[in-house]
């Protein structure tokens, strides 16, 4: 997976999140879906940061892997 592919996926997730947030009559599960989208976005950003760190260290960014939501959401900001 390339950085461009990850960034395209991020754009899709953001577009869906905005659609749900701006829906005047949201579905009953809209808040849960938005939360899931936010978690997926966090995973994508984490993966991009991993890829950049590996690249900066002279490694193959393809060695980066998506971490579980439970791990990514547990990071201290």
MDAnalysis code that builds the backbone (N, CA, C; Angstrom):
import MDAnalysis as mda
import numpy as np

u = mda.Universe.empty(231, n_residues=77, atom_resindex=np.repeat(np.arange(77), 3), trajectory=True)
u.add_TopologyAttr("name", ["N", "CA", "C"] * 77)
u.add_TopologyAttr("resid", np.arange(1, 78))
u.add_TopologyAttr("resname", ["UNK", "UNK", "UNK", "UNK", "UNK", "UNK", "UNK", "UNK", "UNK", "UNK", "UNK", "UNK", "UNK", "UNK", "UNK", "UNK", "UNK", "UNK", "UNK", "UNK", "UNK", "UNK", "UNK", "UNK", "UNK", "UNK", "UNK", "UNK", "UNK", "UNK", "UNK", "UNK", "UNK", "UNK", "UNK", "UNK", "UNK", "UNK", "UNK", "UNK", "UNK", "UNK", "UNK", "UNK", "UNK", "UNK", "UNK", "UNK", "UNK", "UNK", "UNK", "UNK", "UNK", "UNK", "UNK", "UNK", "UNK", "UNK", "UNK", "UNK", "UNK", "UNK", "UNK", "UNK", "UNK", "UNK", "UNK", "UNK", "UNK", "UNK", "UNK", "UNK", "UNK", "UNK", "UNK", "UNK", "UNK"])
u.atoms.positions = np.array([
    [0.853, -1.166, 0.000],
    [0.000, 0.000, 0.000],
    [0.906, 1.238, 0.000],
    [0.612, 2.189, -0.835],
    [1.425, 3.401, -0.933],
    [0.846, 4.520, -0.069],
    [1.654, 5.543, 0.148],
    [1.166, 6.714, 0.876],
    [-0.039, 7.320, 0.157],
    [0.027, 7.359, -1.154],
    [-1.076, 7.942, -1.941],
    [-2.367, 7.158, -1.741],
    [-2.275, 5.848, -1.664],
    [-3.447, 5.010, -1.437],
    [-4.036, 5.285, -0.058],
    [-3.163, 5.414, 0.926],
    [-3.618, 5.698, 2.289],
    [-4.278, 7.073, 2.336],
    [-3.651, 8.060, 1.690],
    [-4.218, 9.410, 1.672],
    [-5.565, 9.450, 0.946],
    [-5.706, 8.674, -0.107],
    [-6.994, 8.605, -0.810],
    [-8.060, 8.003, 0.101],
    [-7.688, 6.986, 0.862],
    [-8.632, 6.369, 1.802],
    [-9.019, 7.367, 2.896],
    [-8.054, 8.126, 3.365],
    [-8.333, 9.164, 4.360],
    [-9.350, 10.159, 3.806],
    [-9.163, 10.568, 2.573],
    [-10.096, 11.515, 1.942],
    [-11.508, 10.944, 1.876],
    [-11.615, 9.671, 1.552],
    [-12.925, 9.017, 1.496],
    [-13.577, 8.982, 2.880],
    [-12.791, 8.647, 3.891],
    [-13.322, 8.583, 5.255],
    [-13.782, 9.961, 5.722],
    [-12.999, 10.983, 5.426],
    [-13.357, 12.351, 5.821],
    [-14.632, 12.795, 5.109],
    [-14.735, 12.475, 3.830],
    [-15.936, 12.853, 3.077],
    [-17.178, 12.198, 3.688],
    [-17.079, 10.923, 4.036],
    [-18.219, 10.244, 4.651],
    [-18.538, 10.849, 6.012],
    [-17.504, 11.134, 6.787],
    [-17.703, 11.745, 8.107],
    [-18.437, 13.078, 7.975],
    [-18.019, 13.900, 7.020],
    [-18.673, 15.194, 6.811],
    [-20.117, 15.029, 6.367],
    [-20.360, 14.056, 5.497],
    [-21.752, 13.808, 5.063],
    [-22.625, 13.455, 6.259],
    [-22.127, 12.578, 7.116],
    [-22.903, 12.166, 8.289],
    [-23.098, 13.320, 9.271],
    [-22.067, 14.113, 9.474],
    [-22.162, 15.230, 10.410],
    [-23.119, 16.314, 9.920],
    [-23.243, 16.448, 8.609],
    [-24.087, 17.499, 8.045],
    [-25.470, 17.017, 7.640],
    [-25.778, 15.772, 7.907],
    [-27.085, 15.208, 7.557],
    [-28.146, 15.794, 8.496],
    [-29.159, 16.470, 7.936],
    [-30.180, 17.077, 8.787],
    [-31.053, 16.057, 9.522],
    [-31.146, 14.867, 8.991],
    [-31.920, 13.812, 9.667],
    [-31.087, 12.530, 9.673],
    [-30.109, 12.472, 10.570],
    [-29.192, 11.331, 10.580],
    [-29.884, 10.026, 10.984],
    [-29.333, 8.947, 10.488],
    [-29.820, 7.618, 10.862],
    [-29.516, 7.373, 12.332],
    [-30.205, 6.429, 12.903],
    [-30.058, 6.134, 14.326],
    [-28.623, 5.746, 14.690],
    [-27.929, 5.112, 13.775],
    [-26.566, 4.664, 14.079],
    [-25.483, 5.625, 13.574],
    [-25.858, 6.852, 13.229],
    [-24.907, 7.804, 12.657],
    [-23.769, 8.125, 13.619],
    [-24.078, 8.298, 14.895],
    [-23.014, 8.633, 15.855],
    [-22.017, 7.489, 15.996],
    [-22.492, 6.271, 15.994],
    [-21.599, 5.116, 16.082],
    [-20.731, 5.025, 14.823],
    [-21.323, 5.306, 13.672],
    [-20.570, 5.264, 12.420],
    [-19.501, 6.353, 12.400],
    [-19.847, 7.543, 12.877],
    [-18.870, 8.629, 12.930],
    [-17.704, 8.241, 13.832],
    [-18.013, 7.644, 14.969],
    [-16.951, 7.211, 15.892],
    [-16.040, 6.185, 15.209],
    [-16.643, 5.246, 14.481],
    [-15.847, 4.238, 13.778],
    [-14.985, 4.893, 12.695],
    [-15.523, 5.871, 11.991],
    [-14.742, 6.579, 10.983],
    [-13.554, 7.293, 11.624],
    [-13.781, 7.910, 12.781],
    [-12.693, 8.583, 13.489],
    [-11.599, 7.592, 13.881],
    [-12.000, 6.408, 14.312],
    [-11.020, 5.380, 14.669],
    [-10.228, 4.932, 13.447],
    [-10.922, 4.751, 12.330],
    [-10.234, 4.360, 11.104],
    [-9.260, 5.446, 10.646],
    [-9.678, 6.701, 10.791],
    [-8.788, 7.806, 10.435],
    [-7.534, 7.792, 11.307],
    [-7.707, 7.559, 12.589],
    [-6.553, 7.475, 13.483],
    [-5.609, 6.363, 13.042],
    [-6.163, 5.222, 12.641],
    [-5.328, 4.112, 12.154],
    [-4.549, 4.524, 10.907],
    [-5.219, 5.201, 9.988],
    [-4.559, 5.613, 8.744],
    [-3.435, 6.601, 9.015],
    [-3.708, 7.593, 9.876],
    [-2.665, 8.569, 10.196],
    [-1.496, 7.888, 10.900],
    [-1.779, 6.940, 11.779],
    [-0.731, 6.193, 12.460],
    [0.120, 5.427, 11.445],
    [-0.530, 4.799, 10.480],
    [0.197, 4.046, 9.458],
    [1.095, 4.969, 8.643],
    [0.599, 6.150, 8.282],
    [1.439, 7.102, 7.546],
    [2.642, 7.531, 8.382],
    [2.430, 7.775, 9.677],
    [3.548, 8.160, 10.544],
    [4.571, 7.025, 10.650],
    [4.086, 5.792, 10.759],
    [5.000, 4.641, 10.801],
    [5.831, 4.567, 9.530],
    [5.152, 4.715, 8.383],
    [5.838, 4.631, 7.100],
    [6.914, 5.700, 6.999],
    [6.599, 6.917, 7.451],
    [7.572, 8.006, 7.381],
    [8.751, 7.741, 8.312],
    [8.484, 7.249, 9.510],
    [9.564, 6.953, 10.459],
    [10.491, 5.875, 9.904],
    [9.918, 4.850, 9.313],
    [10.731, 3.777, 8.727],
    [11.541, 4.312, 7.554],
    [10.894, 5.141, 6.726],
    [11.578, 5.742, 5.578],
    [12.741, 6.618, 6.064],
    [12.482, 7.438, 7.101],
    [13.528, 8.313, 7.637],
    [14.708, 7.523, 8.202],
    [14.438, 6.312, 8.687],
    [15.496, 5.459, 9.239],
    [16.182, 4.634, 8.154],
    [15.806, 4.852, 6.897],
    [16.442, 4.155, 5.790],
    [15.843, 2.799, 5.477],
    [14.699, 2.507, 6.068],
    [14.058, 1.221, 5.843],
    [12.995, 1.256, 4.757],
    [12.353, 0.132, 4.584],
    [11.289, -0.028, 3.600],
    [9.956, 0.331, 4.254],
    [9.288, 1.401, 3.791],
    [8.017, 1.792, 4.399],
    [6.944, 0.719, 4.267],
    [7.146, -0.211, 3.363],
    [6.203, -1.318, 3.205],
    [6.193, -2.252, 4.411],
    [7.185, -2.104, 5.279],
    [7.244, -2.936, 6.479],
    [6.275, -2.438, 7.560],
    [5.749, -1.232, 7.395],
    [4.777, -0.703, 8.361],
    [3.496, -1.520, 8.268],
    [2.793, -1.587, 9.378],
    [1.539, -2.346, 9.380],
    [0.471, -1.582, 10.163],
    [-0.757, -1.813, 9.788],
    [-1.878, -1.176, 10.483],
    [-1.991, -1.786, 11.878],
    [-2.018, -0.920, 12.870],
    [-2.157, -1.398, 14.242],
    [-3.635, -1.467, 14.614],
    [-3.983, -2.308, 15.567],
    [-5.385, -2.419, 15.982],
    [-5.905, -1.092, 16.549],
    [-7.193, -0.871, 16.375],
    [-7.822, 0.345, 16.882],
    [-7.572, 0.490, 18.375],
    [-7.665, -0.615, 19.112],
    [-7.461, -0.549, 20.567],
    [-6.081, -0.003, 20.914],
    [-5.095, -0.313, 20.107],
    [-3.739, 0.182, 20.351],
    [-3.613, 1.649, 19.960],
    [-4.107, 1.986, 18.788],
    [-3.994, 3.365, 18.287],
    [-4.779, 4.319, 19.166],
    [-5.949, 3.921, 19.601],
    [-6.774, 4.783, 20.442],
    [-6.230, 4.913, 21.852],
    [-5.302, 4.049, 22.247],
    [-4.728, 4.094, 23.575],
    [-3.522, 5.009, 23.697],
    [-3.081, 5.599, 22.584],
    [-1.913, 6.475, 22.625],
    [-2.227, 7.732, 23.421],
    [-1.232, 8.208, 24.147],
    [-1.360, 9.484, 24.837],
    [-1.052, 10.595, 23.852],
    [-1.835, 11.637, 23.883],
    [-1.630, 12.764, 22.968],
    [-0.676, 13.772, 23.535],
])
